[in-house]
Amino acid sequence: MNLIAKIFLKIFIGSCKASNEDIFNSINGISWVDAQKERMTIIQSHIDYLNTTIKSVKKIIDIVVKPYEGYIDFLCTIPGIDRNSAISIIAEIGTDMSQFSSHYRLASWAGLAPGCNESAGKKKSVKISRAGVYLKPALVEVAHSAVKDKYCDYYANKYKQLAKRRGKKRATIAIARKILVAIYHMLSTGETFNPSDLSKVETSDKDKIKYTKNNFLQSTKQLISLGITEEELLLLINSKSANSAPIT
């Protein structure tokens, strides 16, 4: 493979499934006429123009969001949110949550609140509204990232529980809504991301029962080794369970 071919192959994206040899063999022997070369030159010039424009727009965005850097870093503590998504969210809802009377209204404004369509005791479609044309897709994208976060599995566990009952699509919308509610409370109170049910999600009730049983068995063995009989343990358990007083 000559030097020109190696330089040509560097243009391709690394995620391309075909090998370099296959790509080179597929175009080997092809000759371009002058008109085709001119078209390729025009296309490359247009690509360069777009890249230059994107860089200019990014510089303008950095200047505009400079006063909000603290809020951006604050929102980035939520699993699934990066700098770009934080900028998109702040651009849509701002940083002053007093304009929304509650997180329910914010979720409804963003198009993430389920509808209430009930007539004569029969529940009909509860599809979400078409509101939040820009905010809702951004939050859905954040939700997809949050359920795959390897460092914080809070939303991942929530997603698994919801997906079993409601399906993957509804579970994704539910996670997006939960993230928006977390954003509302964080911007309202200034508190960091710390869900009240984090410990319950990380350790289920089933696991807690299992761990408690193991601790109880170990404690029982220690008490028996110290000379307490099984009859005394049963009397102690029955007396304490009756009044639920702490064991002393």
N, C-alpha and C positions, 0 to 999 in steps of 0.2 A: 504494500500500500504506500503510495507516494505521499509527499508532504502536503500537496494540495488537497488530497482526499482526507488526510488527518485534520486539516484546518476546517474543511467542510463539515466533518462529522461533529465538531465541537459546537456547531450551531444548534444541534438537536437537543431536546430536553432529556435530562437523565432518566426520567420516568418512562421513556419510550420502551415498550416491551421488545421491539426488534433489536437485534444486535447490530453493532457498527458494520460488520461485514455484510449482513443482509441488506442494510440500507444502501451501502455503497454498491452492492451488486445489482440492486433494483434500478439504479440510475446510471450504471456504467454503460457507456456506449451511446448515451442519448446526446444529441446535438441540438442546441437551441438556436433558433434563427434570431436575427437582429430585433424583430418586433417583440419576441418573447423576453429577450434580455432587457429591452426598454421597459416592459411591463414589470419585470422583477425589480428594476431600479426604482420605479414609481412606488411600488408596494413597500419597498424597504424605506424609502423616504417618508412615506405616510406613517409607518411604524415608528420611525425615529421622532416624527412630529408628535405622535400620541404619547410616547414615553417622556418627551420634554414637557408636554402640557401637564401630564400627571404629576411630574416632579414639582412644577410650578404651583399646581393646586394644593399639593401636600404642604408646601411652604406656607401658603396662605392659611390653610387650616391650622397649622402649628401656631401662627400668629394670633388667629382668632381665639383658639382654645387656651392660650397661655394663662389667662386669669383663672381658668378652671382646672389647672393641673392638679390641685389638691383633691378636688372632687373626682377627677379621673382615676387617680391612684387609689382613692377611697373605694370606688366601685370595683376596681380591679381585684379587690380582696374577695369578691364573690366568685365562687367556682364557675368557670365557663366564660367569664367576662375578661376581655383583653382591652388594650388601649382603643382600638378602632371601634369596638362595640360600645365601650363606655362613652366615647365621643358621640356616637349615633344616638344613644339613649338620652344623654344630657341635651343634645340638640333638639330632641323631640319634647321632653317633659320639663327641661330646665332643672334648677336646683332648689327652687322654692316650692315646697309641697303644700303650702297654705292655699294655693289656688285649687287644690283638690280637697274636698271636705273629708274624704276618707279613702282608704286603699280600694274600697269597692268601686268608687266612682272612677278612680284612675284605671282600674282593670277594665271597667266598662268603656272608658274613653279609648283605651288601647285595643279594644276588640277582643279581649281575652276572657270576658265574663260570659258564662253560659246563659242562654236565653231561658225565659220562663213562659212556656206556651202550654197552658193547661185550660181545658174547657170541659165542664160537666164532670169533673173528677178524673178526666183522662189526660195524661201527660203526652204531649206531642213532641215534635222536634225541638231540641235544645241546642241547636247549632250556634256557634259564636257569630257575632256580627262582622260586617265588612270594615269596621272602623280600624284605625291604626295601620294605615297603608304602608307606612315606613317603619313604625315602631314594632309592629307585630312580627314582621319577618326577621328583624334584628334580634328580637327576644327568642324567637324559635331557633335561630342559629345559635344563640347563646345556650339554649336548653340542650341542643344536641351536643355541644361541647361539655356542658356541665355533667351530663350523665356518663361521660367518658373520662372525667377527671380522675387521675390516678392518685392524687394527693388528698382529695376530700371526696369520699363516697356518699356524702349526705344525699345529694340529688340522685345519685345512681340507685341507692336503695329505695328512695321514694318512687323513682321511675319503675323499678321492677315490681313494686307492690301494685302500682296503678295499672301497669301494662297487663298484668294477669287478669284484672277485672274489667278494664275498659278498653284495652287495645293500645297499640303503640302510638298511634296518631293522637288519640285523646290524652294519653299520658304525657306526650311531648308538650301539648298545649297547656296541660295542668302544671308542668314544671316551669314553663315560660311565665305563667301567671304567678307562681310562687316566687320566682326570681324578681318579678316586678313588684310584688308586695314587699319583699325584703328590701328592695331599693327604696321604696316609699318610706319605710320605717327608718332605714339608715340615714336618709337625707333629712328626715323630720327630727330625729333625736340625736344624730351624730354618733350613734353607737356602731361598733364594728360588727361584722357578720358573725353572729353567734346564735343560731336558732335555739329556741327554748326546748325543742324536742330532739336536740342533737344526740343526747345520750341514749334516748329511747330508740332512735333510728340506728345508731351504731351498734347497740346491743339490744336485741329483741327480748321480749318477755320470756320466750322459750329458753334463750341462752341464760338469762338471769336466773331462772328456776334451776337450770342445770348447775350453774356455778354455786348457787346457794345450797343445793343439796350436797355438792362435793365439800363445801366448807363445813356444813353441819356434820357430815360423816367424820371429817378430820377432827373437828372439835369433840365429837362424841368419843372417839378413840383416845384422845388426850385425857378427857375426864375419867374414862375407865382406867387408864394407865396410872392415874393419880389416886385411885382407890374408890371412886364413886361407883356404886352398883347400878345395874340397869333399872331396878325398881325405883331407886332414888331419882334417876333421870326422867322416868315416866311421870313420877309425881311432880317433879319440877316443871316439866313441859305442860302438864294438865293445869297446874295452878297458875302458871303465867299466861297461858292461852285464854283462861277464863276472864282475866281482868286486863289483858294486853299491857301489863306493866313491864318496864325494862328489867332485864335480869341483872341482879347485883351479886 
